[in-house]
């Protein structure tokens, strides 16, 4: 599958490296609002640099667009690519508002092209192993999930962190475990949230200060259709720590995944909360965060004529939950969530 990247910022480097490493993917084009960034990334990976999005979308060898722009630009770029007849994989979130996300999903169906949506950490070896262990009854009846997304001070490493703070930690990083748990346990039907700002003034690496408009600390209780309750915490203040993973609690045992992002996360099972035993992953795991997961699955799905696993409908549901959490923290009380999606299938080796 020939792919082109729109948005050559920090994350694009990681995508491009993985595209070069895996079979079946070829980077053929790059564009960015800063032409020099597009040229540098394209030159490094033997791709073409395009001055504008329109020029890239007109290129006949571009089959799939990878949308790595800032969240506020996701909808416009994805819509343009779909209307040009290109498949799209977009970084999270697919949109900032559920209605826009649903409209993009509908547009992809109308145009007969695919819309794949990050995050795809569900497809990692540790995550697939945990899911199979749960499906096979290894924990008994799972009723409660604890999900932690503590990401620390973004300004300590990102040169331009304002766009991430504008979205806030629930949207930017809470979306990772939320996507995993909705895939495993089904749609959320009600969400109740609290949010506050721990540190309102932040300082960039270049010394410039800026003020937060979106809370940097969130806690959300998500009630799934099947009865599971997920407590999700997301912050841009607490440093990444042991509380950056998933805990699945059943009536027989619990399973701890210290990190939901890395494919090689440990999996530790306990029946009494004191003694833990490792659960072996089903196959050798990729070391770290694998940015190629969704693209590989998308390419194989197109080839095989099956649904791709990181669907736009699922992503739109997650955005509705995020919107519901924002409504709850502003106005108080629980917010009902109405959308659904077809559950993704486990990977073949993890069935």
C-alpha positions as CSV (number, residue, x, y, z in Angstrom):
1,X,0.0,0.0,0.0
2,X,1.4,3.4,-1.0
3,X,1.0,5.9,1.7
4,X,1.5,9.7,2.0
5,X,1.9,11.6,5.2
6,X,0.1,14.9,5.8
7,X,1.8,16.7,8.7
8,X,5.5,16.2,9.1
9,X,5.9,17.0,12.8
10,X,7.2,15.0,15.7
11,X,5.0,12.0,15.3
12,X,5.6,11.7,11.5
13,X,9.2,10.7,12.1
14,X,8.0,7.6,14.0
15,X,5.4,6.7,11.4
16,X,7.9,7.0,8.6
17,X,10.4,4.8,10.3
18,X,7.9,2.0,10.9
19,X,6.5,2.3,7.3
20,X,10.1,1.7,6.1
21,X,10.6,-1.3,8.4
22,X,7.4,-3.4,7.7
23,X,6.5,-5.3,4.6
24,X,3.6,-4.1,2.4
25,X,3.9,-0.4,3.1
26,X,5.7,2.3,1.0
27,X,6.0,6.0,1.8
28,X,5.5,7.9,-1.5
29,X,4.6,11.4,-0.4
30,X,4.8,14.0,2.3
31,X,3.3,17.5,2.7
32,X,3.3,20.0,5.6
33,X,2.4,23.6,6.2
34,X,6.2,24.1,6.6
35,X,7.6,23.0,3.3
36,X,11.1,22.4,4.7
37,X,9.8,19.8,7.2
38,X,8.1,17.9,4.4
39,X,11.2,18.1,2.2
40,X,13.4,16.8,5.0
41,X,11.2,13.8,5.8
42,X,10.6,13.0,2.2
43,X,14.3,13.1,1.3
44,X,15.2,10.9,4.3
45,X,12.7,8.2,3.1
46,X,12.9,8.5,-0.7
47,X,9.5,10.0,-1.0
48,X,8.2,13.0,-2.9
49,X,7.5,16.3,-1.1
50,X,4.4,18.2,-2.1
51,X,3.8,21.9,-1.5
52,X,0.1,21.6,-0.9
53,X,-2.4,19.0,0.2
54,X,-4.2,19.4,-3.1
55,X,-1.1,18.4,-5.0
56,X,-0.5,15.4,-2.9
57,X,-4.2,14.3,-3.3
58,X,-3.8,14.6,-7.1
59,X,-0.8,12.2,-7.2
60,X,-1.9,9.0,-8.8
61,X,0.5,6.8,-6.8
62,X,-0.9,7.9,-3.4
63,X,-3.4,5.2,-2.3
64,X,-3.7,6.1,1.4
65,X,-3.3,9.4,3.3
66,X,-2.0,9.3,6.8
67,X,-3.4,12.4,8.6
68,X,-0.9,13.6,11.2
69,X,-2.0,17.2,11.5
70,X,-3.1,18.8,14.7
71,X,-6.5,17.7,16.1
72,X,-8.2,20.9,15.0
73,X,-7.3,20.1,11.4
74,X,-8.2,16.4,11.3
75,X,-11.7,16.8,9.9
76,X,-10.8,19.1,7.0
77,X,-7.8,17.0,5.9
78,X,-9.6,13.7,6.2
79,X,-12.7,15.0,4.4
80,X,-10.5,16.3,1.5
81,X,-8.7,13.0,1.2
82,X,-11.9,10.9,1.2
83,X,-13.5,13.2,-1.4
84,X,-10.4,12.7,-3.5
85,X,-11.0,8.9,-3.4
86,X,-8.1,8.1,-1.1
87,X,-8.2,5.7,1.9
88,X,-7.3,7.5,5.1
89,X,-5.7,6.6,8.4
90,X,-6.0,9.5,10.8
91,X,-4.3,10.1,14.1
92,X,-6.6,10.5,17.1
93,X,-9.1,11.9,17.6
94,X,-10.8,11.4,14.2
95,X,-12.7,14.6,15.1
96,X,-13.3,16.8,18.1
97,X,-17.1,16.5,17.9
98,X,-19.1,13.2,17.5
99,X,-21.3,14.6,14.7
100,X,-18.3,15.4,12.6
101,X,-16.8,12.0,13.2
102,X,-20.1,10.3,12.2
103,X,-20.2,12.4,9.0
104,X,-16.7,11.3,8.1
105,X,-17.6,7.7,8.6
106,X,-20.6,8.2,6.3
107,X,-18.5,10.0,3.7
108,X,-16.1,7.1,3.6
109,X,-18.9,4.6,3.0
110,X,-20.4,6.8,0.3
111,X,-17.1,7.1,-1.5
112,X,-16.3,3.4,-1.2
113,X,-13.0,4.0,0.6
114,X,-11.6,3.2,4.0
115,X,-11.3,5.4,7.1
116,X,-9.0,3.9,9.7
117,X,-8.6,5.7,13.0
118,X,-6.0,5.7,15.7
119,X,-5.2,4.7,18.4
120,X,-4.5,1.1,17.3
121,X,-2.7,-0.1,20.5
122,X,-5.4,-2.8,20.8
123,X,-3.6,-4.6,18.0
124,X,-0.3,-5.0,20.0
125,X,0.8,-8.4,21.3
126,X,0.3,-7.7,25.0
127,X,-3.1,-6.2,24.4
128,X,-4.3,-9.0,22.2
129,X,-3.1,-11.6,24.7
130,X,-4.9,-9.8,27.6
131,X,-8.1,-9.7,25.5
132,X,-7.9,-13.4,24.8
133,X,-7.2,-14.2,28.4
134,X,-10.4,-12.3,29.3
135,X,-12.5,-13.9,26.6
136,X,-11.4,-17.3,27.6
137,X,-12.6,-16.7,31.2
138,X,-9.2,-16.4,32.8
139,X,-10.4,-13.7,35.2
140,X,-14.0,-14.9,35.6
141,X,-16.7,-12.3,35.1
142,X,-14.9,-8.9,34.6
143,X,-16.9,-6.1,36.1
144,X,-14.4,-3.3,36.7
145,X,-11.5,-1.8,34.7
146,X,-9.1,0.8,36.0
147,X,-7.5,2.8,33.2
148,X,-4.7,5.4,33.8
149,X,-3.2,7.9,31.4
150,X,-0.7,10.0,33.4
151,X,1.4,11.8,30.8
152,X,3.3,14.4,32.8
153,X,4.3,17.9,31.6
154,X,4.0,17.9,27.8
155,X,6.1,21.0,27.5
156,X,9.1,19.2,28.9
157,X,9.6,17.4,25.6
158,X,7.3,18.9,23.0
159,X,8.5,22.1,21.3
160,X,5.0,23.3,20.6
161,X,2.7,21.8,23.2
162,X,-0.2,24.2,22.9
163,X,-2.3,22.1,20.5
164,X,-2.1,19.1,22.8
165,X,-3.1,21.2,25.8
166,X,-6.0,22.7,23.8
167,X,-7.4,19.1,23.4
168,X,-6.6,18.2,26.9
169,X,-5.3,14.9,28.4
170,X,-8.6,13.0,28.2
171,X,-8.8,13.5,24.4
172,X,-5.1,13.3,23.7
173,X,-4.1,10.3,25.9
174,X,-7.2,9.0,27.7
175,X,-8.5,8.0,24.3
176,X,-5.9,5.2,24.1
177,X,-7.3,3.0,27.0
178,X,-10.8,4.1,26.2
179,X,-10.5,2.7,22.7
180,X,-9.1,-0.6,24.1
181,X,-11.9,-1.1,26.7
182,X,-14.7,-0.2,24.3
183,X,-13.3,-2.8,21.9
184,X,-13.2,-5.4,24.6
185,X,-16.4,-4.7,26.5
186,X,-18.6,-2.9,24.1
187,X,-20.1,0.6,23.8
188,X,-20.3,3.0,26.7
189,X,-23.9,3.9,27.6
190,X,-23.4,6.5,30.3
191,X,-20.4,8.6,31.4
192,X,-19.9,10.8,34.5
193,X,-16.8,13.0,34.7
194,X,-14.9,15.5,36.9
195,X,-12.1,17.8,35.7
196,X,-9.9,20.5,37.0
197,X,-6.8,22.4,36.2
198,X,-3.8,21.6,38.5
199,X,-1.3,24.0,36.9
200,X,-2.9,26.7,34.7
201,X,0.3,28.4,33.5
202,X,2.9,26.4,31.6
203,X,6.3,27.2,30.2
204,X,7.6,26.0,26.9
205,X,11.2,24.8,26.3
206,X,11.9,28.2,24.7
207,X,10.8,30.0,27.8
208,X,7.5,31.2,26.4
209,X,4.6,30.9,28.9
210,X,1.0,30.1,28.0
211,X,-2.3,29.6,29.9
212,X,-4.4,26.5,29.8
213,X,-8.0,26.7,28.6
214,X,-8.8,23.0,29.0
215,X,-8.4,21.1,32.3
216,X,-5.2,19.1,32.8
217,X,-6.7,16.6,35.2
218,X,-9.7,14.3,34.4
219,X,-11.5,11.4,36.0
220,X,-14.4,9.7,34.1
221,X,-16.6,6.8,35.1
222,X,-17.8,4.9,31.9
223,X,-20.7,2.4,32.2
224,X,-20.5,-0.1,29.4
225,X,-23.5,-1.7,27.7
226,X,-22.6,-5.2,29.1
227,X,-22.3,-4.0,32.7
228,X,-18.6,-3.4,33.0
229,X,-17.6,-0.1,34.6
230,X,-14.3,1.7,33.6
231,X,-12.8,4.3,35.8
232,X,-10.5,6.4,33.5
233,X,-8.0,9.0,34.8
234,X,-6.0,11.3,32.4
235,X,-3.6,14.0,33.4
236,X,-1.0,16.3,31.9
237,X,0.6,16.8,35.3
238,X,1.3,13.5,37.1
239,X,4.5,12.1,35.6
240,X,4.3,8.8,33.7
241,X,4.5,6.1,36.4
242,X,3.3,2.7,37.4
243,X,-0.2,4.2,37.0
244,X,-0.1,4.3,33.2
245,X,-1.8,1.1,32.4
246,X,-4.9,-1.1,32.6
247,X,-6.3,-3.2,35.4
248,X,-9.0,-5.8,34.6
249,X,-10.8,-7.0,37.7
250,X,-12.9,-10.2,37.5
251,X,-14.7,-12.2,40.2
252,X,-11.9,-14.9,40.1
253,X,-8.8,-12.9,39.3
254,X,-7.3,-9.6,38.2
255,X,-4.9,-8.8,35.3
256,X,-2.5,-5.8,35.4
257,X,-1.0,-4.4,32.2
258,X,1.5,-1.7,33.4
259,X,1.3,0.1,30.1
260,X,-1.4,0.1,27.5
261,X,0.7,1.7,24.7
262,X,3.6,-0.6,24.3
263,X,3.1,-4.0,22.6
264,X,5.6,-5.6,24.9
265,X,3.9,-4.6,28.2
266,X,4.1,-7.1,31.0
267,X,0.9,-8.9,31.9
268,X,0.6,-9.9,35.6
269,X,-2.3,-12.0,37.0
270,X,-3.3,-12.2,40.7
271,X,-6.1,-14.0,42.5
272,X,-5.4,-12.5,46.0
273,X,-4.0,-9.0,45.1
274,X,-0.7,-9.8,46.7
275,X,0.9,-12.6,44.7
276,X,1.3,-12.0,40.9
277,X,2.2,-14.4,38.2
278,X,3.2,-13.5,34.6
279,X,1.0,-14.2,31.7
280,X,3.0,-15.0,28.6
281,X,2.2,-13.2,25.4
282,X,0.9,-15.3,22.5
283,X,3.8,-14.5,20.2
284,X,7.1,-12.4,20.4
285,X,6.1,-8.8,21.0
286,X,7.3,-5.7,19.2
287,X,9.5,-3.6,21.6
288,X,7.7,-0.4,22.4
289,X,4.9,1.5,20.6
290,X,4.3,0.2,17.1
291,X,3.0,3.0,14.9
292,X,2.5,0.7,11.9
293,X,-0.3,-1.5,13.5
294,X,-3.3,0.2,12.0
295,X,-1.6,0.7,8.6
296,X,-0.7,-3.0,8.3
297,X,-4.2,-4.0,9.3
298,X,-5.7,-1.5,6.8
299,X,-3.5,-2.8,3.9
300,X,-4.4,-6.4,4.6
301,X,-8.1,-5.6,5.0
302,X,-8.2,-3.9,1.6
303,X,-6.3,-6.8,0.1
304,X,-8.5,-9.4,1.6
305,X,-11.8,-7.6,1.3
306,X,-12.6,-7.7,5.0
307,X,-13.4,-4.9,7.5
308,X,-10.4,-3.1,9.0
309,X,-10.2,-3.3,12.8
310,X,-9.8,0.3,13.7
311,X,-13.1,1.5,12.3
312,X,-14.4,5.0,11.9
313,X,-17.7,4.0,13.6
314,X,-15.8,2.8,16.7
315,X,-13.7,6.0,16.7
316,X,-16.9,8.1,16.4
317,X,-18.4,6.4,19.4
318,X,-15.2,7.1,21.4
319,X,-15.5,10.8,20.5
320,X,-19.1,10.8,21.7
321,X,-17.9,9.4,25.0
322,X,-15.2,12.2,25.2
323,X,-17.9,14.8,24.4
324,X,-20.2,13.3,27.0
325,X,-17.4,13.5,29.6
326,X,-16.9,17.2,28.8
327,X,-20.6,17.8,29.1
328,X,-20.7,16.0,32.4
329,X,-17.8,17.9,33.9
330,X,-19.4,21.3,32.8
331,X,-23.0,20.6,33.8
332,X,-22.8,17.8,36.3
333,X,-24.5,14.5,36.4
334,X,-24.3,11.5,34.1
335,X,-24.6,11.8,30.3
336,X,-26.2,9.2,28.1
337,X,-24.3,7.8,25.1
338,X,-26.4,6.5,22.2
339,X,-24.0,5.4,19.4
340,X,-22.8,1.8,18.8
341,X,-20.3,0.1,16.5
342,X,-19.4,-3.4,15.3
343,X,-16.8,-4.8,17.6
344,X,-13.4,-5.3,16.0
345,X,-12.3,-8.9,15.5
346,X,-9.2,-10.2,17.4
347,X,-6.2,-10.7,15.2
348,X,-6.0,-14.2,13.6
349,X,-3.1,-15.4,15.8
350,X,-5.0,-14.3,19.0
351,X,-8.4,-15.9,18.4
